[in-house]
Amino acid sequence: MNMQKIKIIIGREFLTRVRKKSFIILTLLTPLFLASFMVVPGLMATLKDSGTKEIVVIDKTGKVAPLLSNTEELNFRFQPQEDLELFRERFEEQKLYAVVYVDDLMLQEQRPRAMMYSTKQINADIQRYVRVAVEKAVQEERLKKYNIENLDEILKEVRAEAQVRTMVWSSGGEEKESEIGIYMMIAMTFGIIIYMFIFMFGSMVMRGVIEEKTSRIVEIIISSVKPIELMMGKIIGIACVALLQFAIWIGLTLGIISIAQLAMGGGLAVRTPGGGAAQAAQMADGMSQSGMDSIFSTLSLINFPLVVGALVCYFLLGYLLYASMFAAIGAAADNETDTQQFMLPVTLPLILGMFMMMHTFQHPDSALSFWGSMIPFTSPMIMMARVSFGVPPWELALSLSLLLGTFLGIAFFAAKIYRVGILMYGKKVSWRELWKWIRYKN
């Protein structure tokens, strides 16, 4: 192969694509989408409805109402003797949010319940708050049947909120707190990025081949370069576009998130209704402090240079593997409709890898996760789902070696298909025809 000609093709593919308006728009808008995906849920969690919700409680038992305390968002009005129909008629007039109704029969059922009435859908947090109060009232009433002396004092004494903290011993003998959720989030993020990039840019190679073939430009190009040089130049050129776009996305996304956090006072907090203001503040302070310490401790355990290095290697090799197959499919078809019969066997391992990732998040060291990270067609996704948890160096080396070897083999056969198919028009190609092309010696 003539490397100088390949460099020219790489430059042409790269410049042609980065100058397109679609590339510029997608490059700028995607970080906004990714940043909003991370920031908006936290921001929405901090928002609360304006004003206080008025809720009438008709508690015929007198056992649930004492457990419903007012908060900044909720104001309970206890009307134990009032008729439910009265509030149905005056609901809008009194500007009520909901009416809670409880009677003895409801609490005596096998599954105790309360009724909530409103003219619109009731907030899930408020439903949960009322449900907890009903459960507590029933539990206390059922315990009283056992005539246990000093029951309230005993319950306060034995009640405890357990906590399980996971600690990791480092090679130097130090111990640091670890949160499995952080590992799972990083594994999921990198696994999805690998899947998305391989599929998106691999499909770009296929569409590029079909466009050149349809416009007959390839007939002019092929007179100056060999088919294998054209195929490799196109694949590597689009890989350069992918790496540039990926670098810009990472930089802009981190920048937007940092600006958003500064604009919102340095962080995002989540407040849940249901408790008193002092209790909520105390819990928020304790949870935020311990939570942030745990997050930073977990992040310090992750070998980010290794994770990022693995991301680049697996993306490049995974992309090269699938791009070779996509290029062969593009050469064998005259339009995108004709590619459908060849797409399923190529995309099936990618889809299978996505499903296997769901298992790998929870069981990174299982046999399924291990073999999934060794099989070249699924290893880019599965290994990236495992690497943040810690993978032995020999597994990484073996997985990358198998992936590289498989790419070279697939590229060899893809080049044979590309060489014949790139100049063939007007014929619907079958799998048997592809097999003949692979067997051609010249």
RONU-96914 format. One record per residue (C-alpha): residue number from 0; chain; x, y, z. Coordinates in Angstrom, 2 decimals, m for minus. Example, Ala and Ser with C-alpha at 12.3 -4.5 7.8 and 13.67 -1.06 7.14 Angstrom:
# residues 2
SITE  pos  unit       c1       c2       c3
SITE    0     A    12.30    m4.50     7.80
SITE    1     A    13.67    m1.06     7.14
***
This chain:
# residues 442
SITE  pos  unit       c1       c2       c3
SITE    0     A     0.00     0.00     0.00
SITE    1     A     1.13     3.53    m0.82
SITE    2     A     1.06     5.43     2.49
SITE    3     A     1.31     8.81     0.74
SITE    4     A    m1.90     8.14    m1.18
SITE    5     A    m3.62     6.92     1.98
SITE    6     A    m2.63    10.16     3.75
SITE    7     A    m4.18    12.18     0.91
SITE    8     A    m7.43    10.22     1.20
SITE    9     A    m7.42    10.62     4.99
SITE   10     A    m6.98    14.39     4.61
SITE   11     A    m9.78    14.57     2.04
SITE   12     A   m12.20    12.58     4.20
SITE   13     A   m11.33    14.61     7.28
SITE   14     A   m11.60    18.07     5.73
SITE   15     A   m14.74    17.22     3.75
SITE   16     A   m16.60    16.22     6.89
SITE   17     A   m15.39    18.82     9.40
SITE   18     A   m16.38    21.62     7.00
SITE   19     A   m20.00    20.44     6.79
SITE   20     A   m22.63    22.48     8.61
SITE   21     A   m24.11    19.29    10.04
SITE   22     A   m20.77    18.47    11.71
SITE   23     A   m20.48    21.96    13.26
SITE   24     A   m24.10    21.99    14.46
SITE   25     A   m23.92    18.45    15.91
SITE   26     A   m20.57    19.19    17.57
SITE   27     A   m21.96    22.28    19.31
SITE   28     A   m25.43    21.00    20.21
SITE   29     A   m24.47    17.56    21.56
SITE   30     A   m22.52    18.94    24.58
SITE   31     A   m25.56    21.07    25.44
SITE   32     A   m27.73    17.95    25.36
SITE   33     A   m25.26    15.88    27.42
SITE   34     A   m24.79    18.67    29.97
SITE   35     A   m28.54    19.22    30.28
SITE   36     A   m29.00    15.47    30.72
SITE   37     A   m26.70    15.63    33.77
SITE   38     A   m27.69    19.05    35.17
SITE   39     A   m31.43    19.38    34.50
SITE   40     A   m32.58    16.39    36.66
SITE   41     A   m30.64    17.78    39.63
SITE   42     A   m31.93    21.29    38.96
SITE   43     A   m35.51    20.07    38.69
SITE   44     A   m35.12    18.21    41.97
SITE   45     A   m34.27    21.50    43.69
SITE   46     A   m37.37    23.24    42.35
SITE   47     A   m40.54    23.22    44.36
SITE   48     A   m44.06    24.42    43.68
SITE   49     A   m44.76    28.00    44.59
SITE   50     A   m47.11    28.50    47.52
SITE   51     A   m48.36    26.08    50.15
SITE   52     A   m50.66    23.18    49.36
SITE   53     A   m53.79    23.08    51.49
SITE   54     A   m54.83    19.53    52.39
SITE   55     A   m57.89    18.70    54.45
SITE   56     A   m57.66    15.55    56.61
SITE   57     A   m60.91    13.81    57.60
SITE   58     A   m59.59    11.21    60.04
SITE   59     A   m62.49     9.39    61.72
SITE   60     A   m59.99     7.26    63.70
SITE   61     A   m57.93    10.10    65.15
SITE   62     A   m54.79     7.99    64.69
SITE   63     A   m53.39     9.18    61.36
SITE   64     A   m53.85    12.93    61.72
SITE   65     A   m51.31    13.37    64.58
SITE   66     A   m48.63    11.85    62.35
SITE   67     A   m49.15    14.39    59.55
SITE   68     A   m47.10    17.45    60.42
SITE   69     A   m47.07    20.70    58.45
SITE   70     A   m44.10    21.60    56.29
SITE   71     A   m43.07    24.57    54.16
SITE   72     A   m44.96    23.04    51.21
SITE   73     A   m47.85    21.30    52.97
SITE   74     A   m50.48    22.66    55.32
SITE   75     A   m52.83    20.04    56.82
SITE   76     A   m56.24    21.09    58.12
SITE   77     A   m57.79    18.47    60.38
SITE   78     A   m61.59    18.17    60.10
SITE   79     A   m62.44    14.81    61.67
SITE   80     A   m66.21    15.39    61.92
SITE   81     A   m66.83    16.99    58.54
SITE   82     A   m68.59    15.26    55.66
SITE   83     A   m66.55    14.29    52.59
SITE   84     A   m69.30    15.48    50.23
SITE   85     A   m69.08    18.95    51.74
SITE   86     A   m65.51    19.34    50.56
SITE   87     A   m66.33    17.88    47.16
SITE   88     A   m68.73    20.80    46.60
SITE   89     A   m66.41    23.46    48.05
SITE   90     A   m63.11    22.08    46.74
SITE   91     A   m62.38    24.85    44.22
SITE   92     A   m63.91    27.53    46.41
SITE   93     A   m61.57    26.75    49.33
SITE   94     A   m58.58    26.37    46.96
SITE   95     A   m57.71    22.92    48.28
SITE   96     A   m55.02    20.68    46.87
SITE   97     A   m56.41    17.38    48.19
SITE   98     A   m58.65    15.76    50.80
SITE   99     A   m57.43    12.78    52.86
SITE  100     A   m60.15    10.48    54.20
SITE  101     A   m59.59     7.67    56.75
SITE  102     A   m62.12     5.64    58.76
SITE  103     A   m61.97     2.61    61.07
SITE  104     A   m62.93     0.09    58.40
SITE  105     A   m60.05     1.17    56.19
SITE  106     A   m57.47     0.69    58.96
SITE  107     A   m58.87    m2.69    59.98
SITE  108     A   m58.43    m4.20    56.52
SITE  109     A   m55.65    m6.69    55.82
SITE  110     A   m53.94    m4.02    53.75
SITE  111     A   m54.83    m0.72    55.47
SITE  112     A   m55.52     2.21    53.20
SITE  113     A   m56.52     5.84    53.03
SITE  114     A   m58.33     7.73    50.28
SITE  115     A   m57.04    10.94    48.70
SITE  116     A   m59.36    13.08    46.59
SITE  117     A   m58.44    15.93    44.28
SITE  118     A   m59.42    17.51    40.97
SITE  119     A   m55.97    16.70    39.50
SITE  120     A   m53.23    14.13    39.83
SITE  121     A   m51.70    14.16    43.31
SITE  122     A   m47.93    14.50    43.75
SITE  123     A   m46.22    11.12    44.30
SITE  124     A   m44.17    12.44    47.24
SITE  125     A   m47.33    13.57    49.03
SITE  126     A   m48.97    10.19    48.43
SITE  127     A   m45.89     8.50    49.88
SITE  128     A   m45.92    10.81    52.92
SITE  129     A   m49.57     9.99    53.70
SITE  130     A   m48.99     6.27    53.12
SITE  131     A   m46.10     6.23    55.62
SITE  132     A   m48.28     7.97    58.22
SITE  133     A   m51.07     5.40    57.73
SITE  134     A   m48.61     2.50    58.01
SITE  135     A   m47.12     3.92    61.20
SITE  136     A   m50.56     4.49    62.75
SITE  137     A   m51.62     0.91    62.01
SITE  138     A   m48.36    m0.53    63.35
SITE  139     A   m48.70     1.40    66.61
SITE  140     A   m52.33     0.34    67.02
SITE  141     A   m51.55    m3.32    66.39
SITE  142     A   m48.67    m3.25    68.89
SITE  143     A   m50.96    m1.84    71.60
SITE  144     A   m53.01    m5.04    71.48
SITE  145     A   m50.09    m6.86    73.10
SITE  146     A   m50.31    m4.62    76.22
SITE  147     A   m46.60    m3.96    76.33
SITE  148     A   m45.70    m1.48    79.07
SITE  149     A   m43.69     1.61    78.10
SITE  150     A   m44.16     0.74    74.43
SITE  151     A   m43.27     4.22    73.15
SITE  152     A   m40.00     4.30    75.09
SITE  153     A   m39.11     0.80    73.93
SITE  154     A   m39.74     1.70    70.27
SITE  155     A   m37.61     4.83    70.54
SITE  156     A   m34.83     2.85    72.13
SITE  157     A   m34.77    m0.02    69.65
SITE  158     A   m35.38     2.03    66.50
SITE  159     A   m32.17     2.42    64.49
SITE  160     A   m31.23     3.34    60.94
SITE  161     A   m28.52     0.96    59.81
SITE  162     A   m25.81     1.95    57.37
SITE  163     A   m23.41    m0.23    55.40
SITE  164     A   m20.20     1.44    54.26
SITE  165     A   m17.85    m0.32    51.88
SITE  166     A   m14.11     0.14    52.33
SITE  167     A   m11.37    m0.80    49.90
SITE  168     A    m7.82    m1.74    50.95
SITE  169     A    m5.18    m0.30    48.64
SITE  170     A    m1.90    m2.01    47.84
SITE  171     A    m0.17     0.30    50.33
SITE  172     A    m2.41    m0.83    53.18
SITE  173     A    m4.61     2.29    53.20
SITE  174     A    m8.38     2.01    53.36
SITE  175     A   m10.77     4.29    51.49
SITE  176     A   m14.55     4.42    51.36
SITE  177     A   m16.08     3.25    48.10
SITE  178     A   m19.51     3.72    46.50
SITE  179     A   m20.59     1.07    44.00
SITE  180     A   m23.00     3.54    42.40
SITE  181     A   m20.10     5.71    41.20
SITE  182     A   m18.44     2.71    39.55
SITE  183     A   m21.70     1.71    37.89
SITE  184     A   m22.33     5.23    36.61
SITE  185     A   m18.84     5.50    35.09
SITE  186     A   m19.08     2.01    33.59
SITE  187     A   m22.48     2.73    32.06
SITE  188     A   m21.38     6.10    30.66
SITE  189     A   m18.25     4.78    28.94
SITE  190     A   m20.00     1.65    27.68
SITE  191     A   m22.79     3.66    26.06
SITE  192     A   m20.27     6.12    24.57
SITE  193     A   m18.38     3.25    22.93
SITE  194     A   m21.59     1.76    21.52
SITE  195     A   m22.87     5.10    20.24
SITE  196     A   m19.58     6.14    18.60
SITE  197     A   m18.90     2.79    16.93
SITE  198     A   m22.39     2.58    15.46
SITE  199     A   m22.59     6.23    14.44
SITE  200     A   m19.20     6.57    12.76
SITE  201     A   m19.24     3.03    11.35
SITE  202     A   m22.53     3.85     9.63
SITE  203     A   m20.93     7.05     8.35
SITE  204     A   m18.31     4.96     6.54
SITE  205     A   m21.02     2.85     4.89
SITE  206     A   m23.01     5.89     3.76
SITE  207     A   m19.87     7.55     2.42
SITE  208     A   m19.02     4.49     0.31
SITE  209     A   m22.58     4.31    m1.06
SITE  210     A   m22.59     8.04    m1.93
SITE  211     A   m19.32     7.78    m3.87
SITE  212     A   m20.50     4.64    m5.58
SITE  213     A   m23.87     6.14    m6.55
SITE  214     A   m22.33     9.37    m7.87
SITE  215     A   m19.70     7.38    m9.83
SITE  216     A   m16.92     9.49    m8.27
SITE  217     A   m15.29     6.26    m7.15
SITE  218     A   m14.60     5.34   m10.77
SITE  219     A   m12.31     8.36   m11.06
SITE  220     A   m10.67     7.84    m7.66
SITE  221     A   m10.04     4.13    m8.24
SITE  222     A    m8.01     4.92   m11.35
SITE  223     A    m5.33     6.51    m9.13
SITE  224     A    m5.41     4.40    m5.95
SITE  225     A    m5.96     0.78    m5.05
SITE  226     A    m9.32    m0.22    m3.50
SITE  227     A    m7.62    m1.23    m0.24
SITE  228     A    m5.92     2.19    m0.03
SITE  229     A    m9.24     3.95    m0.64
SITE  230     A   m11.01     1.84     1.99
SITE  231     A    m8.35     2.31     4.68
SITE  232     A    m8.02     6.02     3.93
SITE  233     A   m11.77     6.48     4.31
SITE  234     A   m11.92     4.48     7.54
SITE  235     A    m8.95     6.26     9.17
SITE  236     A   m10.10     9.69     7.96
SITE  237     A   m13.52     9.27     9.60
SITE  238     A   m11.76     7.95    12.74
SITE  239     A    m9.86    11.27    12.92
SITE  240     A   m13.17    13.12    12.61
SITE  241     A   m14.59    11.00    15.45
SITE  242     A   m11.63    11.68    17.75
SITE  243     A   m11.80    15.44    17.10
SITE  244     A   m15.54    15.52    17.72
SITE  245     A   m15.16    13.40    20.84
SITE  246     A   m12.47    15.71    22.27
SITE  247     A   m14.62    18.79    21.62
SITE  248     A   m17.66    17.13    23.18
SITE  249     A   m15.78    16.23    26.36
SITE  250     A   m14.28    19.71    26.72
SITE  251     A   m17.51    21.61    26.08
SITE  252     A   m19.62    19.28    28.24
SITE  253     A   m17.30    19.66    31.24
SITE  254     A   m17.17    23.42    30.69
SITE  255     A   m20.97    23.77    30.52
SITE  256     A   m21.44    21.63    33.65
SITE  257     A   m18.86    23.70    35.57
SITE  258     A   m20.53    26.97    34.55
SITE  259     A   m23.96    25.60    35.47
SITE  260     A   m22.74    24.53    38.91
SITE  261     A   m21.19    27.95    39.57
SITE  262     A   m24.36    29.69    38.41
SITE  263     A   m26.43    27.57    40.83
SITE  264     A   m24.21    28.25    43.81
SITE  265     A   m21.61    25.55    43.44
SITE  266     A   m23.77    22.46    43.47
SITE  267     A   m27.16    20.85    43.28
SITE  268     A   m29.16    19.74    46.28
SITE  269     A   m32.21    17.54    46.52
SITE  270     A   m34.93    18.25    49.04
SITE  271     A   m37.74    15.84    49.80
SITE  272     A   m41.01    16.95    51.39
SITE  273     A   m42.42    15.34    54.47
SITE  274     A   m40.22    16.30    57.43
SITE  275     A   m39.77    19.41    59.48
SITE  276     A   m37.53    22.19    58.26
SITE  277     A   m34.90    21.66    60.95
SITE  278     A   m34.84    17.92    60.45
SITE  279     A   m34.61    18.28    56.67
SITE  280     A   m31.74    20.75    56.98
SITE  281     A   m29.87    18.53    59.42
SITE  282     A   m30.29    15.46    57.23
SITE  283     A   m29.29    17.39    54.11
SITE  284     A   m26.12    18.72    55.76
SITE  285     A   m25.09    15.29    57.03
SITE  286     A   m25.92    13.48    53.83
SITE  287     A   m24.27    16.07    51.60
SITE  288     A   m21.09    16.09    53.63
SITE  289     A   m20.76    12.31    53.96
SITE  290     A   m22.01    11.81    50.43
SITE  291     A   m19.46    14.15    48.88
SITE  292     A   m16.66    12.62    50.96
SITE  293     A   m17.69     9.17    49.77
SITE  294     A   m17.85    10.30    46.14
SITE  295     A   m14.39    11.89    46.22
SITE  296     A   m13.00     8.86    48.05
SITE  297     A   m14.44     6.55    45.38
SITE  298     A   m13.15     8.69    42.51
SITE  299     A    m9.65     8.63    44.01
SITE  300     A    m9.68     4.82    43.79
SITE  301     A   m10.38     4.81    40.04
SITE  302     A    m7.37     4.78    37.73
SITE  303     A    m8.63     7.44    35.32
SITE  304     A    m5.53     7.45    33.05
SITE  305     A    m6.09     3.71    32.53
SITE  306     A    m9.83     4.19    31.97
SITE  307     A    m9.35     7.00    29.44
SITE  308     A    m6.53     5.10    27.72
SITE  309     A    m8.73     2.01    27.48
SITE  310     A   m11.58     4.15    26.12
SITE  311     A    m9.38     5.47    23.29
SITE  312     A    m7.93     2.04    22.46
SITE  313     A   m11.24     0.20    22.49
SITE  314     A   m12.99     2.92    20.55
SITE  315     A   m10.31     2.97    17.84
SITE  316     A   m10.01    m0.81    17.49
SITE  317     A   m13.76    m1.38    17.85
SITE  318     A   m14.47     1.31    15.30
SITE  319     A   m11.87    m0.08    12.88
SITE  320     A   m13.37    m3.56    13.23
SITE  321     A   m16.94    m2.50    12.57
SITE  322     A   m16.04     0.21    10.04
SITE  323     A   m14.33    m2.45     7.91
SITE  324     A   m17.55    m4.47     7.85
SITE  325     A   m19.67    m1.39     7.19
SITE  326     A   m17.35    m0.41     4.31
SITE  327     A   m17.76    m3.88     2.79
SITE  328     A   m21.55    m3.61     3.12
SITE  329     A   m21.50    m0.18     1.45
SITE  330     A   m19.42    m1.52    m1.43
SITE  331     A   m21.78    m4.48    m1.94
SITE  332     A   m24.95    m2.35    m2.13
SITE  333     A   m26.19     0.31    m4.53
SITE  334     A   m28.32     2.12    m1.92
SITE  335     A   m29.10     2.04     1.78
SITE  336     A   m32.20    m0.10     1.21
SITE  337     A   m30.05    m2.93    m0.17
SITE  338     A   m27.87    m2.88     2.96
SITE  339     A   m30.66    m4.15     5.24
SITE  340     A   m30.01    m7.84     4.50
SITE  341     A   m26.36    m7.45     5.60
SITE  342     A   m26.88    m5.13     8.60
SITE  343     A   m28.41    m7.59    11.07
SITE  344     A   m25.38    m9.93    11.40
SITE  345     A   m23.10    m6.89    11.82
SITE  346     A   m25.21    m4.93    14.32
SITE  347     A   m26.41    m7.95    16.33
SITE  348     A   m23.15    m8.26    18.35
SITE  349     A   m23.35    m4.53    19.17
SITE  350     A   m26.92    m4.89    20.41
SITE  351     A   m26.00    m8.06    22.32
SITE  352     A   m23.10    m6.19    23.90
SITE  353     A   m25.48    m3.48    25.13
SITE  354     A   m27.67    m6.08    26.86
SITE  355     A   m24.64    m7.81    28.37
SITE  356     A   m23.48    m4.48    29.80
SITE  357     A   m26.55    m4.40    32.04
SITE  358     A   m25.30    m7.62    33.63
SITE  359     A   m21.69    m6.42    33.76
SITE  360     A   m22.58    m3.30    35.80
SITE  361     A   m23.67    m5.52    38.67
SITE  362     A   m21.37    m8.51    38.13
SITE  363     A   m18.11    m7.23    36.56
SITE  364     A   m16.17   m10.39    37.45
SITE  365     A   m18.70   m13.02    36.37
SITE  366     A   m17.93   m15.59    33.67
SITE  367     A   m20.35   m13.89    31.26
SITE  368     A   m18.67   m10.52    31.78
SITE  369     A   m15.20   m12.05    31.34
SITE  370     A   m15.97   m13.85    28.08
SITE  371     A   m17.95   m10.88    26.80
SITE  372     A   m14.87    m8.72    27.31
SITE  373     A   m12.71   m11.25    25.44
SITE  374     A   m14.91   m11.79    22.36
SITE  375     A   m13.78    m9.05    19.93
SITE  376     A   m17.26    m8.18    18.67
SITE  377     A   m18.54    m7.32    22.17
SITE  378     A   m15.31    m6.53    24.04
SITE  379     A   m15.31    m2.74    23.36
SITE  380     A   m18.55    m2.31    25.32
SITE  381     A   m18.12    m5.04    27.94
SITE  382     A   m14.51    m4.25    28.82
SITE  383     A   m15.31    m0.54    29.19
SITE  384     A   m18.09    m1.56    31.57
SITE  385     A   m15.52    m3.55    33.61
SITE  386     A   m12.37    m1.45    33.50
SITE  387     A   m13.45     1.13    36.11
SITE  388     A   m13.96    m1.71    38.64
SITE  389     A   m10.37    m2.86    38.11
SITE  390     A    m9.24    m5.44    35.56
SITE  391     A    m5.98    m7.48    35.67
SITE  392     A    m3.44    m6.21    33.10
SITE  393     A    m3.24    m9.59    31.39
SITE  394     A    m6.98    m9.50    30.67
SITE  395     A    m6.67    m6.06    29.08
SITE  396     A    m3.67    m7.16    27.01
SITE  397     A    m5.39   m10.36    25.85
SITE  398     A    m8.62    m8.58    25.01
SITE  399     A    m6.87    m5.86    22.99
SITE  400     A    m4.71    m8.43    21.19
SITE  401     A    m7.76   m10.46    20.18
SITE  402     A    m9.54    m7.30    19.06
SITE  403     A    m6.53    m6.16    16.98
SITE  404     A    m6.09    m9.60    15.40
SITE  405     A    m9.78    m9.84    14.55
SITE  406     A    m9.71    m6.38    12.97
SITE  407     A    m6.79    m7.34    10.73
SITE  408     A    m8.57   m10.51     9.64
SITE  409     A   m11.89    m8.76     9.02
SITE  410     A   m10.13    m5.92     7.16
SITE  411     A    m8.44    m8.48     4.87
SITE  412     A   m11.76   m10.07     3.89
SITE  413     A   m13.56    m6.71     3.75
SITE  414     A   m10.93    m5.45     1.32
SITE  415     A   m11.67    m8.38    m1.02
SITE  416     A   m15.39    m7.54    m0.99
SITE  417     A   m14.66    m3.82    m1.36
SITE  418     A   m12.34    m4.42    m4.34
SITE  419     A   m15.03    m6.23    m6.35
SITE  420     A   m18.18    m4.49    m5.10
SITE  421     A   m17.04    m0.89    m5.45
SITE  422     A   m17.30    m1.04    m9.26
SITE  423     A   m20.36    m3.30    m9.50
SITE  424     A   m23.72    m1.68   m10.24
SITE  425     A   m27.29    m2.78   m10.82
SITE  426     A   m27.01    m6.22    m9.24
SITE  427     A   m28.61    m7.29    m5.96
SITE  428     A   m25.83    m9.06    m4.13
SITE  429     A   m26.49   m12.14    m1.98
SITE  430     A   m24.43   m13.75     0.76
SITE  431     A   m23.35   m16.45    m1.69
SITE  432     A   m22.05   m13.75    m4.04
SITE  433     A   m20.03   m12.17    m1.22
SITE  434     A   m18.46   m15.55    m0.48
SITE  435     A   m17.38   m15.81    m4.11
SITE  436     A   m15.78   m12.36    m3.95
SITE  437     A   m13.80   m13.33    m0.85
SITE  438     A   m12.47   m16.44    m2.62
SITE  439     A   m11.24   m14.53    m5.68
SITE  440     A    m7.43   m14.70    m5.86
SITE  441     A    m6.90   m11.69    m8.11
***
